[in-house]
Amino acid sequence: MADPNYNTNENNIGEPKQTCPLIHASLEVIKIKFDTKYDVCSDKVKGNNDYKNFYILKDGGYYHWLKKRIDKEDLKKPNPIPITFSSKDKLKFTATFKVNSTDDFPKIPNITVVTSDMYADELYTCTKFSYDFDAQVGKAGGEFDLTFESKNIPDGFIQFSPYFTLTFEYSDGAGNSGIAGTCAFDLFLTWETPKYRLFEVSNLTMQLKCNENGNKRNILESLLYIGCKQADRLGKQKVEREENEEHILDNIFNEFTNCRVNRRRNQLANYMGYWRGHSKALSSQEFSDLRSLRFLLHDYTKNALTGVLYVKLDSKKGEAFKDDKHTKLFVDPVTANFSPIPGKKYLYETVNNNMEGCFRVTVFNSQNKIVKRVKMVKETVL
């Protein structure tokens, strides 16, 4: 047996030295809820009560990540859950923590968060970006919420970041430190705030609001997936804004040129076809009698040769479209027909951005080779 350790302090000579036992305390993150403008939903969502197809999770309130999913309908949802933010917005979320040790912390712990890196292609270089957060003060014991808001924004580039992660670390300055957990998400970072409400104005079936999250608006996942995947890292490569806009649209439009577009999940063996705005085949009552973009994603249709995406216009005053290069290509706004060019096929592309009132058309020859791509602008026919 080891000899006892005696105090040598002159006031306590001969008394055993008293030592404080080390307190072992630890912390874990158990819930995450983002402060989103839009949440994400499945392409197959049937209505605002179709909770199983909205990509949020329930545990009392609603969340975007749970350490343990408890609702049976949440068990079949994607893991990780997809989320979307604009590159012009700060990343803001509330995290719930729990002291998971027998002992509480002897001192209040500070909690920090680190995110995965993202990358943007700029004019002459590739730059790295990660969100930066201030440390937050936790609690010594129990369960508590902390809100984190980034001090910076990506500011102007697009990103599809599967398995975008948040890693939480803690330290109390008394020897207790560690990782509270890592949470993963599929992040769709849009160039700017989505113009999704333009779809809602022209088509009421696009008003997707989940009853479980306070009727917050939702965007169909495949729209975000195609746009952010095709334009990943773009938005800053060109000097002028319009050049960047064209570059982004060109890359997104490449997805449509081979007529083999598909959903992100629940993919279709024969691909989706394209939205024509109307069809002889009536859709189900949930989507009204006219075919819609939502109907296409939910209940696809095949168009063997010609794919069409176009914007419906109010043609009371004889509005039509004419290309900006002043060729003879001309569109009737009601029938969406062009002045005929034998042996050609056309693929319309909707442009829902600051250039309202215009869209683009790609012209194919009989061998499915692109002949030209034309930007159409609105004009009034006298």
PLY file of the C-alpha trace (Angstrom):
ply
format ascii 1.0
element vertex 382
property float x
property float y
property float z
element edge 381
property int vertex1
property int vertex2
end_header
0.00 0.00 0.00
1.33 3.40 -0.95
2.28 5.83 1.78
-0.31 8.53 2.47
0.30 11.94 1.00
0.63 14.46 3.86
0.22 18.21 3.80
3.40 20.16 4.32
1.60 23.45 4.92
2.80 24.74 8.32
-0.74 25.19 9.55
-1.83 21.64 8.65
1.30 19.54 9.15
0.52 15.85 9.36
-3.04 16.03 7.99
-3.82 14.09 4.78
-3.99 16.31 1.63
-7.56 16.81 0.33
-7.97 16.53 -3.47
-11.12 17.34 -5.48
-12.32 14.44 -7.64
-12.50 15.19 -11.40
-16.10 15.57 -12.59
-16.78 13.81 -15.90
-19.55 15.62 -17.78
-20.58 15.24 -21.42
-23.06 16.77 -23.84
-24.96 15.61 -26.94
-27.04 17.34 -29.62
-30.46 15.71 -30.06
-32.55 18.00 -32.34
-32.03 20.60 -35.09
-34.58 23.01 -36.54
-33.58 25.45 -39.31
-35.08 28.90 -39.73
-36.02 28.29 -43.38
-38.10 30.39 -45.76
-38.99 27.21 -47.65
-38.93 23.57 -46.65
-38.59 20.70 -49.13
-41.17 18.07 -50.05
-41.40 14.92 -52.14
-42.46 15.15 -55.77
-45.25 12.72 -54.88
-46.92 14.89 -52.23
-50.71 14.69 -52.58
-51.88 17.61 -50.45
-51.22 19.70 -47.37
-52.25 16.84 -45.09
-49.89 14.34 -46.72
-47.35 14.55 -43.89
-45.33 11.49 -44.93
-44.22 13.29 -48.11
-43.09 16.52 -46.43
-39.44 16.38 -45.42
-39.74 17.47 -41.81
-39.67 15.40 -38.59
-41.93 15.40 -35.54
-40.99 15.27 -31.87
-43.42 17.57 -30.09
-42.61 20.38 -32.53
-41.19 19.97 -36.03
-37.48 19.56 -36.85
-35.06 18.88 -39.70
-32.87 16.44 -37.74
-33.49 14.15 -34.78
-30.91 11.96 -33.10
-33.69 9.38 -32.84
-36.78 9.47 -35.06
-39.86 8.39 -33.13
-42.80 9.01 -35.49
-43.45 5.96 -37.70
-44.01 8.15 -40.78
-40.61 9.79 -40.25
-38.76 6.48 -40.42
-39.21 6.23 -44.21
-38.18 9.82 -44.95
-34.77 10.58 -46.49
-31.72 10.48 -44.25
-30.28 13.04 -44.48
-33.25 15.40 -44.78
-32.98 17.94 -47.66
-33.01 21.65 -46.75
-32.76 24.81 -48.85
-31.32 28.28 -48.27
-30.48 31.22 -50.50
-26.84 32.25 -50.84
-28.01 35.72 -49.81
-29.27 34.53 -46.41
-27.49 33.73 -43.19
-27.71 30.15 -41.96
-29.84 30.16 -38.81
-31.00 27.21 -36.73
-31.92 26.14 -33.21
-30.17 23.13 -31.69
-31.38 21.18 -28.66
-28.69 19.78 -26.36
-28.80 17.34 -23.47
-26.27 16.71 -20.71
-26.01 12.94 -21.02
-23.69 12.24 -18.09
-24.42 11.43 -14.45
-22.54 14.55 -13.39
-23.45 18.07 -14.41
-20.73 20.37 -15.69
-18.73 22.07 -12.90
-18.59 25.18 -15.10
-20.97 26.38 -17.81
-19.77 24.95 -21.16
-19.26 26.98 -24.32
-20.54 25.35 -27.52
-19.17 25.93 -31.02
-20.33 24.69 -34.42
-18.32 23.99 -37.57
-19.89 23.32 -40.99
-18.66 21.46 -44.05
-16.81 23.50 -46.64
-18.41 24.61 -49.89
-16.69 25.76 -53.07
-17.42 28.41 -55.70
-15.84 28.83 -59.13
-14.96 32.50 -59.50
-13.47 34.50 -62.34
-9.88 33.24 -62.07
-9.94 30.92 -59.11
-11.88 28.50 -56.95
-12.73 29.75 -53.47
-13.67 27.86 -50.33
-16.53 28.95 -48.09
-17.74 27.80 -44.69
-20.30 29.40 -42.40
-18.84 31.16 -39.35
-20.66 31.21 -36.00
-20.01 32.73 -32.59
-19.73 30.33 -29.65
-22.87 30.03 -27.52
-23.10 29.60 -23.74
-24.83 26.38 -22.71
-26.10 25.12 -19.36
-24.51 22.96 -16.69
-27.21 20.29 -16.73
-30.47 19.11 -18.23
-31.83 19.83 -21.71
-31.63 23.27 -23.38
-31.96 25.07 -26.73
-29.41 27.37 -28.36
-29.89 29.43 -31.52
-26.97 29.86 -33.92
-26.86 32.42 -36.75
-23.94 32.67 -39.13
-21.92 35.88 -39.31
-21.39 35.48 -43.05
-23.24 34.42 -46.20
-22.09 32.62 -49.38
-23.30 35.65 -51.37
-23.90 34.69 -54.93
-23.09 31.09 -55.79
-25.10 27.89 -56.16
-24.34 24.62 -54.43
-25.71 21.13 -54.15
-24.05 19.78 -51.02
-25.14 16.24 -50.15
-24.24 15.35 -46.57
-23.66 18.96 -45.55
-22.67 18.65 -41.88
-22.84 20.59 -38.64
-20.33 19.45 -35.99
-20.79 20.67 -32.40
-17.97 20.88 -29.87
-18.11 21.84 -26.19
-15.67 22.85 -23.44
-16.19 24.03 -19.87
-12.59 25.08 -19.14
-12.41 22.53 -16.32
-11.23 19.55 -18.29
-14.56 18.56 -19.86
-14.53 18.92 -23.64
-15.51 16.90 -26.65
-17.81 16.57 -29.65
-21.53 16.80 -28.93
-22.43 15.27 -32.27
-22.47 15.69 -36.05
-25.69 16.20 -38.05
-25.96 15.75 -41.82
-28.32 17.31 -44.37
-28.69 17.58 -48.15
-28.25 21.31 -48.74
-29.69 23.01 -51.83
-28.11 26.47 -51.90
-29.90 28.70 -54.42
-28.39 31.73 -56.14
-31.00 34.06 -54.68
-34.40 33.71 -53.00
-36.42 31.32 -55.20
-39.12 32.90 -57.38
-41.30 29.96 -56.47
-44.36 32.10 -55.82
-44.57 32.77 -59.55
-45.61 29.12 -59.90
-48.21 29.59 -57.18
-49.77 32.58 -58.92
-50.28 30.75 -62.21
-51.09 27.37 -60.69
-52.80 26.98 -57.33
-51.70 23.36 -57.08
-48.13 24.57 -56.47
-49.15 26.11 -53.13
-47.62 23.34 -51.03
-48.00 24.14 -47.35
-47.55 21.45 -44.73
-50.07 21.67 -41.90
-47.48 20.30 -39.46
-45.05 23.21 -39.76
-47.36 26.18 -39.55
-48.24 26.13 -43.26
-44.72 27.07 -44.30
-44.25 26.90 -48.07
-42.51 23.87 -49.57
-40.61 23.35 -52.84
-40.67 20.07 -54.77
-37.31 18.38 -54.30
-36.56 17.59 -57.95
-36.84 21.27 -58.92
-34.14 22.13 -56.38
-32.09 19.06 -57.25
-31.95 19.67 -61.00
-31.25 23.40 -60.64
-28.59 23.20 -57.91
-26.89 20.08 -59.29
-26.61 21.44 -62.82
-25.42 24.90 -61.70
-23.27 23.69 -58.80
-20.52 26.24 -57.88
-21.73 28.77 -60.46
-22.81 32.37 -59.96
-19.48 34.21 -59.69
-17.53 33.08 -62.74
-18.47 35.99 -64.97
-17.92 39.71 -64.48
-21.46 40.88 -65.19
-24.60 39.67 -63.48
-26.36 38.97 -66.78
-23.44 36.83 -67.92
-23.65 34.77 -64.74
-27.39 34.48 -65.20
-26.96 33.16 -68.74
-24.23 30.76 -67.62
-26.44 29.34 -64.86
-29.43 28.92 -67.17
-27.32 27.26 -69.87
-26.06 24.67 -67.41
-29.51 23.97 -65.98
-30.97 23.70 -69.47
-28.41 21.05 -70.43
-30.37 18.62 -68.25
-33.31 18.83 -70.65
-31.59 18.54 -74.00
-31.55 14.73 -74.19
-35.21 14.37 -73.09
-34.17 12.00 -70.28
-35.15 14.00 -67.20
-36.00 12.13 -64.03
-36.92 12.74 -60.41
-34.28 12.64 -57.74
-36.06 9.84 -55.87
-38.62 7.23 -56.95
-37.15 7.42 -60.42
-39.17 6.41 -63.45
-38.04 3.75 -65.92
-39.27 5.80 -68.90
-38.26 9.23 -67.56
-40.70 12.04 -66.94
-41.44 13.68 -70.24
-42.06 17.43 -70.15
-44.61 19.89 -68.93
-46.89 21.14 -71.70
-49.21 23.22 -69.54
-52.22 21.28 -70.84
-53.09 17.83 -72.10
-55.93 15.75 -73.48
-55.24 13.31 -70.66
-56.89 14.67 -67.53
-55.05 14.52 -64.24
-56.54 13.48 -60.93
-58.85 15.85 -59.07
-56.06 16.89 -56.69
-54.28 18.61 -59.57
-57.31 19.98 -61.42
-58.15 19.14 -65.02
-55.19 20.90 -66.58
-51.81 19.28 -66.50
-49.36 21.11 -64.21
-45.69 20.97 -63.33
-46.63 19.35 -60.06
-48.69 16.77 -61.93
-45.69 16.01 -64.14
-43.47 15.31 -61.14
-46.15 13.29 -59.37
-47.66 11.39 -62.31
-45.27 11.66 -65.24
-46.26 11.68 -68.93
-44.18 10.66 -71.92
-43.65 12.98 -74.87
-41.67 10.93 -77.31
-40.29 13.71 -79.48
-41.01 17.24 -78.35
-40.56 18.51 -74.85
-42.22 21.79 -73.93
-41.87 24.14 -70.97
-43.58 27.50 -71.32
-45.17 30.37 -69.41
-48.91 31.00 -69.77
-49.62 34.64 -70.51
-52.62 36.92 -70.40
-53.18 37.41 -74.12
-56.20 39.72 -73.98
-54.19 42.41 -75.78
-52.67 40.02 -78.29
-49.42 39.42 -76.45
-46.96 37.15 -78.17
-43.28 36.27 -78.02
-40.64 37.18 -80.51
-36.97 36.29 -80.29
-34.51 38.99 -79.33
-32.40 38.37 -82.44
-35.34 39.46 -84.64
-35.55 36.25 -86.64
-38.84 34.95 -87.99
-39.32 32.54 -85.10
-42.64 33.53 -83.51
-44.82 32.10 -80.71
-48.55 32.30 -80.24
-49.12 32.82 -76.47
-52.36 30.82 -76.41
-51.41 27.74 -78.43
-47.65 28.05 -77.83
-47.07 27.19 -81.48
-44.17 28.50 -83.54
-44.23 29.61 -87.11
-43.37 26.23 -88.65
-39.89 25.26 -89.74
-39.97 21.78 -91.35
-37.84 19.09 -89.72
-37.26 21.03 -86.48
-38.24 20.33 -82.88
-38.43 22.84 -80.05
-37.82 22.74 -76.32
-39.11 25.68 -74.31
-37.48 26.82 -71.08
-39.24 28.95 -68.49
-37.18 31.78 -67.02
-38.55 32.82 -63.63
-36.14 35.51 -62.51
-35.68 39.23 -62.82
-36.11 38.97 -66.60
-39.84 38.39 -66.32
-41.61 38.19 -69.64
-38.97 36.18 -71.45
-38.01 32.58 -72.01
-35.67 30.56 -74.17
-36.21 28.06 -76.94
-33.77 25.42 -78.12
-34.24 24.31 -81.72
-33.28 20.73 -82.68
-32.88 19.19 -86.11
-34.20 15.76 -87.12
-31.01 14.11 -85.76
-31.64 15.65 -82.31
-28.69 18.02 -82.69
-29.09 21.54 -81.32
-29.37 24.02 -84.17
-29.65 27.17 -82.10
-30.92 28.55 -78.84
-33.06 31.68 -78.89
-34.07 34.05 -76.13
-37.71 35.10 -76.53
-39.03 38.41 -75.24
-42.59 39.62 -74.81
-44.04 42.12 -77.23
-47.53 43.35 -78.05
-49.03 42.44 -81.39
-51.03 45.27 -82.92
0 1
1 2
2 3
3 4
4 5
5 6
6 7
7 8
8 9
9 10
10 11
11 12
12 13
13 14
14 15
15 16
16 17
17 18
18 19
19 20
20 21
21 22
22 23
23 24
24 25
25 26
26 27
27 28
28 29
29 30
30 31
31 32
32 33
33 34
34 35
35 36
36 37
37 38
38 39
39 40
40 41
41 42
42 43
43 44
44 45
45 46
46 47
47 48
48 49
49 50
50 51
51 52
52 53
53 54
54 55
55 56
56 57
57 58
58 59
59 60
60 61
61 62
62 63
63 64
64 65
65 66
66 67
67 68
68 69
69 70
70 71
71 72
72 73
73 74
74 75
75 76
76 77
77 78
78 79
79 80
80 81
81 82
82 83
83 84
84 85
85 86
86 87
87 88
88 89
89 90
90 91
91 92
92 93
93 94
94 95
95 96
96 97
97 98
98 99
99 100
100 101
101 102
102 103
103 104
104 105
105 106
106 107
107 108
108 109
109 110
110 111
111 112
112 113
113 114
114 115
115 116
116 117
117 118
118 119
119 120
120 121
121 122
122 123
123 124
124 125
125 126
126 127
127 128
128 129
129 130
130 131
131 132
132 133
133 134
134 135
135 136
136 137
137 138
138 139
139 140
140 141
141 142
142 143
143 144
144 145
145 146
146 147
147 148
148 149
149 150
150 151
151 152
152 153
153 154
154 155
155 156
156 157
157 158
158 159
159 160
160 161
161 162
162 163
163 164
164 165
165 166
166 167
167 168
168 169
169 170
170 171
171 172
172 173
173 174
174 175
175 176
176 177
177 178
178 179
179 180
180 181
181 182
182 183
183 184
184 185
185 186
186 187
187 188
188 189
189 190
190 191
191 192
192 193
193 194
194 195
195 196
196 197
197 198
198 199
199 200
200 201
201 202
202 203
203 204
204 205
205 206
206 207
207 208
208 209
209 210
210 211
211 212
212 213
213 214
214 215
215 216
216 217
217 218
218 219
219 220
220 221
221 222
222 223
223 224
224 225
225 226
226 227
227 228
228 229
229 230
230 231
231 232
232 233
233 234
234 235
235 236
236 237
237 238
238 239
239 240
240 241
241 242
242 243
243 244
244 245
245 246
246 247
247 248
248 249
249 250
250 251
251 252
252 253
253 254
254 255
255 256
256 257
257 258
258 259
259 260
260 261
261 262
262 263
263 264
264 265
265 266
266 267
267 268
268 269
269 270
270 271
271 272
272 273
273 274
274 275
275 276
276 277
277 278
278 279
279 280
280 281
281 282
282 283
283 284
284 285
285 286
286 287
287 288
288 289
289 290
290 291
291 292
292 293
293 294
294 295
295 296
296 297
297 298
298 299
299 300
300 301
301 302
302 303
303 304
304 305
305 306
306 307
307 308
308 309
309 310
310 311
311 312
312 313
313 314
314 315
315 316
316 317
317 318
318 319
319 320
320 321
321 322
322 323
323 324
324 325
325 326
326 327
327 328
328 329
329 330
330 331
331 332
332 333
333 334
334 335
335 336
336 337
337 338
338 339
339 340
340 341
341 342
342 343
343 344
344 345
345 346
346 347
347 348
348 349
349 350
350 351
351 352
352 353
353 354
354 355
355 356
356 357
357 358
358 359
359 360
360 361
361 362
362 363
363 364
364 365
365 366
366 367
367 368
368 369
369 370
370 371
371 372
372 373
373 374
374 375
375 376
376 377
377 378
378 379
379 380
380 381
